């Protein structure tokens, strides 16, 4: 919802901007051998906040301009399947910012491989877990898919866990 609120503040009449969230809402569907198996277990990080977020979206829509056009979409399910399916059903998609917080190798890798070809120069990839021993699968996915040396990684001044790269 933070990204939706910022979009409403900085581009209040941009009715084409959509914030899309992918989540299982049931925890990790599986883990990969490239994840840190000491920390990552199937079913972990289970927070069924779907209904709460739907209510937040309703409140968000009440309090913004051009509120008859939806700007937030939730895609429930395993991102390894739902991201490619979403792109197949939305071939017009252009991604201006990709915020990655899957924690795990496979969904991070799928998101990178599927969505980066839809990102123009100047688009931003934001990483929640890059260079994290606990969530090492996210970093490994970056290395295996696009190559960490192909990105100019910068750290957030506000939160040291968050890093980002601008597509050049």
TORSETI-689333 format. One record per residue: residue in three letters; x, y, z of N, C-alpha, C in turn. Coordinates in steps of 0.02 Angstrom, whole numbers, plus 50000, padded with zeros to 5 digits. Example, Ala and Ser with C-alpha at 12.3 -4.5 7.8 and 13.67 -1.06 7.14 Angstrom:
BEGIN
ALA506604971650390506154977550390506604983550390 SER506424988850354506844994750357506455000250394 
This chain:
BEGIN
UNK500414994050000500005000050000500435006350000 UNK501055005850024501495011650024501605014149953 UNK501725009549907501845011549838501215014649808 UNK500645012049824500015014849798499905021849826 UNK500035022749891499945029349922500435034449891 UNK501055032449881501545037049851501345038849779 UNK501095033949743500855035349675500275040249676 UNK499815039349723499245043949728499465051049746 UNK500005051549785500255058149804500635061449746 UNK501095057749716501535060749666501265060849595 UNK500775056649581500475056549514499725055049521 UNK499365059649551498665058449569498195057049511 UNK498345059349452497885058149395498165053049345 UNK498695049749363498965044549319498545038249328 UNK498015037749290497565032049296497845025649265 UNK498415026149231498705020049202499175016449249 UNK499395019849301499855016749349499475011649391 UNK499725005549393499425000249434499964997249478 UNK499794996349540500234992949587499974985849593 UNK500404980949577500204973949576500594970249629 UNK500244966849674500564963049726500454955549716 UNK500994951849718500974944549711501144941449779 UNK500734936949804500864933749868500444927449873 UNK500694922549909500304916449921499794917649976 UNK499964921850024499574923050085499514916650126 UNK499904911650109499914905350147500624903250165 UNK501094907650158501794905950173502154903250113 UNK502774901050124503184898450070502884891950043 UNK502734891549977502464885349950502994879749949 UNK503624881649941504174876849942504824880849948 UNK505364877449961506024880549963506474876749915 UNK506994880149893507474877349844508134875849880 UNK508524871449853509174869849884509634875949886 UNK509494881149845509904887149846509674892149899 UNK509154890549934508944894749991509324892450053 UNK509324896550104509644894750167509154890350205 UNK509254883750199508774879050226508764878950303 UNK509254882250333509244882950406508674887550428 UNK508514892350386507994897250402507354896350363 UNK507404894650300506814894350257506514887350258 UNK505884887050277505524880650278504844881550243 UNK504624876250211503964876550179503434878550230 UNK503004883250211502474885550255502664891550299 UNK503324893050303503554898750343503274905350316 UNK503294910350357503094917150342502364917250318 UNK501954913550353501244913150336500854918550374 UNK500624923450337500204928650364499624929650315 UNK499044927350333498474928050289498164934950298 UNK498464939750265498234946750270497824948750209 UNK497634944050168497284945650106496674950050118 UNK496224947950163495614951850175495774958750203 UNK496274959250245496474965750273496714970450217 UNK497104967650171497364971750116496794973850069 UNK496324969350058495734971150017495364977050050 UNK495304976950115494974982650150495394988950144 UNK496044988350148496484994150138496404997150068 UNK496344992850019496244995149950495584999049944 UNK495064996549977494425000149975494495007150005 UNK494835007750062494945014250092495375018750048 UNK495875015850019496315019449972495905022349914 UNK495465018249887495065020449830494585026049849 UNK494335026049909493875031349931494225038149932 UNK494865038049950495235044249964495715046449909 UNK495585044749847496045046949794495655049449733 UNK496005053449693495715055849631495635049949582 UNK495215050749534495095045749482494985038849514 UNK494595038749568494525032649607494045027449577 UNK493755029049521493325024149488493735019249445 UNK494375020649437494825016149400495285012749450 UNK495245006149457495665002649505496415003549491 UNK496795004649544497515005549536497925000449575 UNK497604996249614497954991049652497634984349636 UNK498064979449620497834972649607498224967849651 UNK497874963049679498194957749717498134951249676 UNK498694947849671498704941449635498894936249687 UNK498414932249705498494927249758498734920649727 UNK499254917749756499504911349733500264911249729 UNK500524905749706501244904649701501514908949643 UNK501944913749659502204918449610502574914949553 UNK502834909049565503174905349512502684903749455 UNK502054903349471501534902049421501144908349404 UNK500994912349455500544918049443500874923749405 UNK501534924649412501854930049374501844928649299 UNK502084922749277502044921449205501324921449178 UNK500854918949218500144918949198499884926149192 UNK500064930349240499844937349238500104940749175 UNK500744939649159501034942649099500704940049036 UNK500544933649035500204930748977499524934148966 UNK499174935549021498514938749017498544946349011 UNK499134949149020499224956449016499844958048975 UNK499834956448910500434957348868500644964648859 UNK500224969248879500374976448874500814978848933 UNK500934974648982501254976749044501954979649034 UNK502054985649062502704988749067502824989849141 UNK503414987949165503564988249237504044994049249 UNK503824998849289504265004549305504645003449370 UNK504374999349414504734997549476504554990449495 UNK505064986549510504974979649531505254979149602 UNK504814978249650505024977649721505024970249738 UNK505604967649754505684960449766505764959049841 UNK505284955449868505314953549939505034946449946 UNK505234942049901505004935149905505424931049955 UNK506014933349970506484930050017506814923949987 UNK506514920649940506734914249915507004914549843 UNK507384909349826507704908949761507214908649702 UNK506784903649701506374902549641505904908249623 UNK505494910849669505054916249648505434922649629 UNK506004923849662506404929649644506684928849574 UNK506934922949559507214921649492506674922149438 UNK506094919349450505544919749402505344927049390 UNK505294930849444505094937949438505614941749396 UNK506254940649410506774944149373506764942149299 UNK506744935749285506774933449216506144935249176 UNK505584935549210504954936949175504824944449168 UNK505004948349219504804955349219505344960249196 UNK505974958649204506494963349181506454964749106 UNK506284959949064506194961748993505644966848981 UNK505214968049030504674972949025504854979549057 UNK505494980449076505704986449111506134990949066 UNK505924997149055506315001649013506905004649052 UNK507345007949016507895011549049507595016549097 UNK507905017049155507645021549207507185018049257 UNK506955012049240506535008249287506975005949346 UNK506645004449401507005002849463506844995749487 UNK507364992249507507284985849540507474987049613 UNK507024985449659507144986549730507184979649763 UNK507704978749803507814972249837507734973149912 UNK507334968949942507254969050014507784964850048 UNK508024959650014508444954750048509114953450014 UNK509364958149975510004957149942510564957049994 UNK511024952449988511594951750033511384949950104 UNK510874945650108510634943350173510804936050181 UNK511154934550235511334927550249510714923350260 UNK510224926150294509604922450308509224920850244 UNK509164925850200508774925050138509244925050078 UNK509754920850080510264920750027509994918749959 UNK509424915449957509134913449893508984919349848 UNK508794925049878508644930949839509274933449802 UNK509824933749838510454935949806510684930949753 UNK510624924449769510824919349721510404919849657 UNK509764921349664509334922149606509564927949562 UNK509774933449593510034939149555510664937049518 UNK511104933649552511734931449521511604926649463 UNK511154922049473511004916949422510604919549363 UNK510194924549373509754926749319510044932549279 UNK510194938149312510444943949274511174945549289 UNK511454942649339512144943949357512214950249399 UNK512434949349459512484955049505512964960349478 UNK513454958249438513944963049411513654967149354 UNK513044965649334512704969649283512284975249313 UNK512284975749378511884980749413512314985449453 UNK512124991649456512444996549500511994996949563 UNK512184993049613511774992549674511904998549719 UNK511365001449742511395007049789510985005249850 UNK511185007749908510825006449970510375012249987 UNK509815010650017509355015750042509685019250101 UNK509615025850103509865029650160509415028850221 UNK508805026750209508315026150263508335019250295 UNK508395014150254508385007250280508975003450249 UNK509455001350290510054998050263509904991250231 UNK509354988150246509174981650216508964982450143 UNK508704988250126508434989250059508964992050013 UNK509024989049955509484991449904509094991749837 UNK509394995149790509044995949726509544996949670 UNK509304995949610509694997149549509235000249498 UNK509505004849460509145008049405509345004649340 UNK508875002749299509024999649234509355005049191 UNK509955003549167510335008349127510355006249054 
